[in-house]
Amino acid sequence: MQLSDIGNPKYIALETYRKSGQAVKTPVWTVAQGSKLLVWTQGDSWKVKRARNNPRVRVAICDMRGNVQGPWAEGVVTSISGDEETKRAMSRLLRKKYPLMVAVLSLIAVIRGTNKGQVVMEIGDP
């Protein structure tokens, strides 16, 4: 299965790997851009640290709790970008796909002071 076969689901299970090789599955929002999947997350999150150490990942459609609902596709994290232009573009895509949730969570992040340090992970075919 290819990443493009995943489509543009509401959630994907993103499986990254610890240094020991143990897989860690995390449900995340995603936006499809051509044959790539984009993921918005905190730059200091463990999934980012694992992806920087080992860019090989697997993704599958899942529900909000991470229960996998389809076959896995192999992928590679091709970039992890925290530049402002990339983050603004991703923010627009997320607001379009998840309008209410992004508005609510963005407000909460501003109030809590956690609205800084996000990155965009780009996942492509291996």
C-alpha positions as CSV (number, residue, x, y, z in Angstrom):
1,M,0.0,0.0,0.0
2,Q,1.2,3.5,-0.9
3,L,0.8,6.7,1.1
4,S,-1.5,8.1,-1.6
5,D,-3.8,5.2,-1.0
6,I,-4.5,6.5,2.5
7,G,-6.3,9.5,1.0
8,N,-7.1,12.4,3.4
9,P,-8.6,10.8,6.5
10,K,-9.5,12.7,9.7
11,Y,-6.9,10.8,11.7
12,I,-3.9,8.6,11.0
13,A,-2.0,6.3,13.3
14,L,1.6,7.4,12.9
15,E,4.1,4.7,13.9
16,T,7.6,5.9,14.8
17,Y,10.5,3.8,16.2
18,R,12.5,4.1,19.3
19,K,16.3,3.6,19.2
20,S,15.6,0.0,20.4
21,G,13.5,-0.6,17.3
22,Q,10.2,-0.7,19.3
23,A,7.3,0.8,17.4
24,V,5.3,3.6,19.0
25,K,1.8,4.4,17.6
26,T,0.3,7.9,17.9
27,P,-3.0,9.1,16.5
28,V,-2.6,12.5,14.7
29,W,-4.5,14.9,12.5
30,T,-3.1,14.9,8.9
31,V,-3.5,16.8,5.7
32,A,-2.8,15.1,2.4
33,Q,-0.8,17.2,-0.1
34,G,-0.3,15.2,-3.3
35,S,1.4,12.0,-2.5
36,K,2.6,13.3,0.9
37,L,1.0,13.5,4.3
38,L,1.6,16.5,6.5
39,V,1.4,16.3,10.3
40,W,1.4,19.3,12.7
41,T,2.9,18.7,16.2
42,Q,5.1,20.2,18.9
43,G,8.7,20.4,17.9
44,D,9.9,18.8,21.2
45,S,7.4,15.9,21.1
46,W,8.7,12.4,21.3
47,K,7.4,11.5,17.8
48,V,9.5,14.3,16.4
49,K,12.6,13.1,18.3
50,R,12.0,9.5,17.2
51,A,11.5,10.6,13.5
52,R,14.7,12.6,13.6
53,N,16.6,9.6,14.9
54,N,14.9,7.2,12.4
55,P,12.8,8.8,9.6
56,R,11.2,5.4,8.7
57,V,7.5,5.4,9.7
58,R,4.3,3.6,9.0
59,V,0.8,5.1,8.8
60,A,-2.7,3.8,8.8
61,I,-6.2,5.3,8.9
62,C,-7.5,5.2,12.5
63,D,-10.1,6.7,14.8
64,M,-9.4,9.5,17.4
65,R,-8.2,6.9,19.9
66,G,-5.7,5.3,17.5
67,N,-7.7,2.2,16.7
68,V,-6.3,1.2,13.3
69,Q,-9.1,0.9,10.7
70,G,-7.1,-0.1,7.6
71,P,-3.8,-1.5,6.2
72,W,-0.5,0.1,7.0
73,A,1.6,2.1,4.5
74,E,5.3,2.5,4.8
75,G,6.7,6.1,4.7
76,V,9.7,8.3,5.4
77,V,9.7,11.6,7.2
78,T,11.2,13.8,4.5
79,S,11.3,17.0,6.4
80,I,10.5,18.5,9.8
81,S,10.1,22.2,9.4
82,G,9.4,25.0,11.9
83,D,9.7,27.9,9.6
84,E,6.9,30.5,9.8
85,E,5.8,30.2,6.1
86,T,5.4,26.4,6.3
87,K,3.5,26.7,9.6
88,R,1.2,29.4,8.3
89,A,0.4,27.3,5.2
90,M,-0.3,24.2,7.4
91,S,-2.4,26.3,9.8
92,R,-4.6,27.3,6.8
93,L,-5.0,23.7,5.7
94,L,-5.9,22.6,9.2
95,R,-8.4,25.4,9.7
96,K,-10.1,24.3,6.4
97,K,-10.2,20.6,7.3
98,Y,-10.9,20.9,11.1
99,P,-12.5,24.4,11.5
100,L,-14.2,24.1,14.9
101,M,-11.5,22.0,16.6
102,V,-8.6,24.2,15.4
103,A,-10.4,27.3,16.6
104,V,-11.0,25.9,20.0
105,L,-7.6,24.3,20.4
106,S,-5.8,27.4,19.1
107,L,-7.6,29.5,21.7
108,I,-6.7,27.1,24.5
109,A,-3.1,27.1,23.3
110,V,-2.9,30.9,23.4
111,I,-4.4,31.0,26.9
112,R,-2.0,28.3,28.2
113,G,1.0,29.8,26.4
114,T,1.6,26.5,24.4
115,N,1.1,28.0,21.0
116,K,4.8,28.2,20.1
117,G,7.3,25.6,18.9
118,Q,5.1,23.7,16.5
119,V,6.6,21.9,13.4
120,V,5.2,20.4,10.3
121,M,6.4,16.8,9.5
122,E,6.2,15.8,5.9
123,I,5.8,12.1,5.2
124,G,6.5,10.7,1.8
125,D,6.8,7.3,0.2
126,P,10.0,5.4,1.0
